[in-house]
Amino acid sequence: MKAGTRGRLARLAAKQPGEAVRVVITRQIVDHGPDGVPVPVRTERREVLLYPAGGQP
């Protein structure tokens, strides 16, 4: 995960003190076809539960 993404997620979590924030991260995997054009192969989806700085309840 890129540092900018982690920073945005941390700011999102800070807006809701005391509550966990569920974040869905999607990533599209592409390959190149015979003519060099990008072709989507699959989409990966990951759910992450972020807790405030105090840790898990």
N, CA, C and O atoms as a DFTB+ gen file, in Angstrom:
228 C
 N C O
     1  1       0.848      -1.167       0.000
     2  2       0.000       0.000       0.000
     3  2       0.897       1.235       0.000
     4  3       1.862       1.303       0.761
     5  1       0.588       2.191      -0.835
     6  2       1.410       3.385      -0.942
     7  2       1.262       4.257       0.303
     8  3       0.249       4.198       1.000
     9  1       2.287       5.064       0.571
    10  2       2.284       5.914       1.760
    11  2       1.144       6.923       1.724
    12  3       0.537       7.199       2.759
    13  1       0.843       7.476       0.558
    14  2      -0.259       8.439       0.451
    15  2      -1.596       7.812       0.781
    16  3      -2.451       8.447       1.398
    17  1      -1.779       6.564       0.372
    18  2      -3.022       5.852       0.677
    19  2      -3.130       5.610       2.168
    20  3      -4.199       5.790       2.751
    21  1      -2.025       5.199       2.798
    22  2      -2.051       4.975       4.246
    23  2      -2.370       6.270       4.980
    24  3      -3.097       6.258       5.972
    25  1      -1.827       7.393       4.497
    26  2      -2.100       8.682       5.134
    27  2      -3.563       9.065       5.037
    28  3      -4.148       9.544       6.008
    29  1      -4.163       8.855       3.859
    30  2      -5.589       9.163       3.695
    31  2      -6.442       8.278       4.589
    32  3      -7.410       8.747       5.187
    33  1      -6.090       7.005       4.683
    34  2      -6.848       6.094       5.530
    35  2      -6.706       6.468       7.001
    36  3      -7.665       6.362       7.765
    37  1      -5.518       6.905       7.396
    38  2      -5.313       7.318       8.783
    39  2      -6.132       8.559       9.104
    40  3      -6.696       8.661      10.194
    41  1      -6.206       9.502       8.172
    42  2      -7.030      10.700       8.404
    43  2      -8.502      10.331       8.484
    44  3      -9.237      10.897       9.293
    45  1      -8.938       9.397       7.661
    46  2     -10.323       8.942       7.702
    47  2     -10.636       8.312       9.056
    48  3     -11.696       8.559       9.631
    49  1      -9.719       7.507       9.556
    50  2      -9.924       6.860      10.851
    51  2      -9.943       7.886      11.978
    52  3     -10.666       7.707      12.959
    53  1      -9.171       8.946      11.858
    54  2      -9.114       9.962      12.905
    55  2     -10.404      10.768      12.990
    56  3     -10.689      11.350      14.036
    57  1     -11.184      10.816      11.927
    58  2     -12.425      11.589      11.934
    59  2     -13.508      10.932      12.776
    60  3     -14.450      11.604      13.195
    61  1     -13.396       9.641      13.031
    62  2     -14.407       8.926      13.793
    63  2     -13.759       8.325      15.039
    64  3     -13.484       7.126      15.077
    65  1     -13.515       9.146      16.051
    66  2     -12.811       8.638      17.228
    67  2     -13.618       7.558      17.941
    68  3     -14.836       7.667      18.088
    69  1     -12.924       6.521      18.376
    70  2     -13.563       5.463      19.130
    71  2     -14.214       4.380      18.294
    72  3     -14.628       3.360      18.845
    73  1     -14.320       4.558      16.989
    74  2     -14.969       3.568      16.147
    75  2     -13.981       3.032      15.112
    76  3     -13.094       3.744      14.642
    77  1     -14.160       1.781      14.779
    78  2     -13.347       1.183      13.722
    79  2     -13.896       1.623      12.366
    80  3     -15.100       1.832      12.218
    81  1     -13.021       1.761      11.391
    82  2     -13.414       2.169      10.048
    83  2     -13.110       1.019       9.097
    84  3     -11.979       0.536       9.042
    85  1     -14.117       0.581       8.350
    86  2     -13.936      -0.494       7.369
    87  2     -13.571       0.142       6.028
    88  3     -14.291       1.003       5.522
    89  1     -12.445      -0.291       5.462
    90  2     -11.948       0.244       4.201
    91  2     -11.833      -0.910       3.207
    92  3     -11.336      -1.984       3.546
    93  1     -12.294      -0.682       1.985
    94  2     -12.182      -1.688       0.931
    95  2     -11.139      -1.205      -0.074
    96  3     -11.256      -0.116      -0.634
    97  1     -10.128      -2.026      -0.290
    98  2      -9.056      -1.695      -1.232
    99  2      -9.222      -2.600      -2.447
   100  3      -9.231      -3.824      -2.319
   101  1      -9.353      -1.997      -3.620
   102  2      -9.475      -2.787      -4.845
   103  2      -8.272      -2.512      -5.733
   104  3      -7.760      -1.394      -5.788
   105  1      -7.835      -3.550      -6.425
   106  2      -6.694      -3.422      -7.327
   107  2      -7.002      -4.220      -8.577
   108  3      -7.356      -5.397      -8.501
   109  1      -6.868      -3.583      -9.722
   110  2      -7.133      -4.262     -10.987
   111  2      -5.806      -4.725     -11.589
   112  3      -4.893      -3.928     -11.803
   113  1      -5.720      -6.019     -11.855
   114  2      -4.528      -6.612     -12.454
   115  2      -4.728      -6.628     -13.964
   116  3      -5.729      -7.146     -14.459
   117  1      -3.767      -6.054     -14.697
   118  2      -3.876      -6.007     -16.154
   119  2      -2.692      -6.737     -16.784
   120  3      -1.605      -6.813     -16.211
   121  1      -2.933      -7.261     -17.961
   122  2      -1.895      -7.903     -18.760
   123  2      -1.948      -7.250     -20.132
   124  3      -2.904      -6.536     -20.437
   125  1      -0.960      -7.476     -20.947
   126  2      -0.946      -6.885     -22.281
   127  2      -1.307      -7.950     -23.311
   128  3      -0.728      -9.036     -23.336
   129  1      -2.274      -7.613     -24.157
   130  2      -2.705      -8.526     -25.212
   131  2      -1.671      -8.625     -26.320
   132  3      -0.603      -8.018     -26.231
   133  1      -1.979      -9.386     -27.364
   134  2      -1.015      -9.594     -28.456
   135  2      -0.645      -8.303     -29.189
   136  3       0.447      -8.201     -29.748
   137  1      -1.541      -7.326     -29.191
   138  2      -1.240      -6.068     -29.877
   139  2      -0.693      -5.001     -28.922
   140  3      -0.534      -3.843     -29.309
   141  1      -0.408      -5.389     -27.677
   142  2       0.186      -4.463     -26.718
   143  2      -0.811      -3.638     -25.929
   144  3      -0.411      -2.819     -25.102
   145  1      -2.095      -3.833     -26.163
   146  2      -3.126      -3.073     -25.451
   147  2      -3.358      -3.714     -24.080
   148  3      -3.462      -4.937     -23.988
   149  1      -3.442      -2.901     -23.001
   150  2      -3.708      -3.465     -21.678
   151  2      -5.078      -4.154     -21.626
   152  3      -6.081      -3.606     -22.082
   153  1      -5.095      -5.355     -21.064
   154  2      -6.323      -6.142     -20.944
   155  2      -6.511      -6.487     -19.468
   156  3      -5.617      -7.079     -18.863
   157  1      -7.668      -6.128     -18.869
   158  2      -7.894      -6.482     -17.465
   159  2      -7.977      -8.001     -17.292
   160  3      -8.698      -8.681     -18.022
   161  1      -7.233      -8.517     -16.322
   162  2      -7.211      -9.952     -16.077
   163  2      -8.135     -10.304     -14.912
   164  3      -8.985     -11.187     -15.024
   165  1      -7.956      -9.601     -13.798
   166  2      -8.797      -9.846     -12.630
   167  2      -8.767      -8.620     -11.719
   168  3      -7.922      -7.737     -11.864
   169  1      -9.701      -8.589     -10.786
   170  2      -9.756      -7.521      -9.795
   171  2      -9.628      -8.149      -8.419
   172  3     -10.369      -9.070      -8.077
   173  1      -8.686      -7.648      -7.630
   174  2      -8.509      -8.130      -6.264
   175  2      -9.188      -7.157      -5.320
   176  3      -9.086      -5.942      -5.492
   177  1      -9.869      -7.680      -4.338
   178  2     -10.597      -6.856      -3.370
   179  2     -10.187      -7.299      -1.972
   180  3     -10.196      -8.488      -1.652
   181  1      -9.827      -6.316      -1.142
   182  2      -9.407      -6.623       0.220
   183  2     -10.101      -5.663       1.175
   184  3     -10.115      -4.454       0.943
   185  1     -10.673      -6.195       2.244
   186  2     -11.311      -5.361       3.259
   187  2     -10.383      -5.276       4.461
   188  3      -9.835      -6.280       4.917
   189  1     -10.216      -4.052       4.968
   190  2      -9.345      -3.816       6.111
   191  2     -10.153      -3.063       7.151
   192  3     -10.898      -2.141       6.820
   193  1     -10.008      -3.453       8.401
   194  2     -10.682      -2.765       9.492
   195  2      -9.631      -1.955      10.237
   196  3      -8.714      -2.524      10.830
   197  1      -9.758      -0.637      10.213
   198  2      -8.796       0.247      10.871
   199  2      -9.348       0.687      12.219
   200  3     -10.514       1.063      12.339
   201  1      -8.501       0.633      13.217
   202  2      -8.884       1.054      14.557
   203  2      -8.193       2.369      14.884
   204  3      -7.156       2.681      14.298
   205  1      -8.748       3.147      15.811
   206  2      -8.098       4.399      16.213
   207  2      -6.752       4.117      16.892
   208  3      -6.401       2.961      17.130
   209  1      -6.017       5.163      17.197
   210  2      -4.657       5.038      17.717
   211  2      -4.582       4.211      18.998
   212  3      -3.524       3.658      19.301
   213  1      -5.665       4.109      19.754
   214  2      -5.667       3.346      21.003
   215  2      -5.602       1.848      20.799
   216  3      -5.368       1.116      21.760
   217  1      -5.799       1.371      19.598
   218  2      -5.754      -0.055      19.313
   219  2      -7.135      -0.671      19.288
   220  3      -8.146       0.029      19.335
   221  1      -7.164      -1.979      19.214
   222  2      -8.435      -2.689      19.156
   223  2      -9.130      -2.633      20.508
   224  3      -8.477      -2.589      21.551
   225  1     -10.465      -2.636      20.484
   226  2     -11.201      -2.580      21.759
   227  2     -11.051      -3.856      22.556
   228  3     -11.606      -3.971      23.648
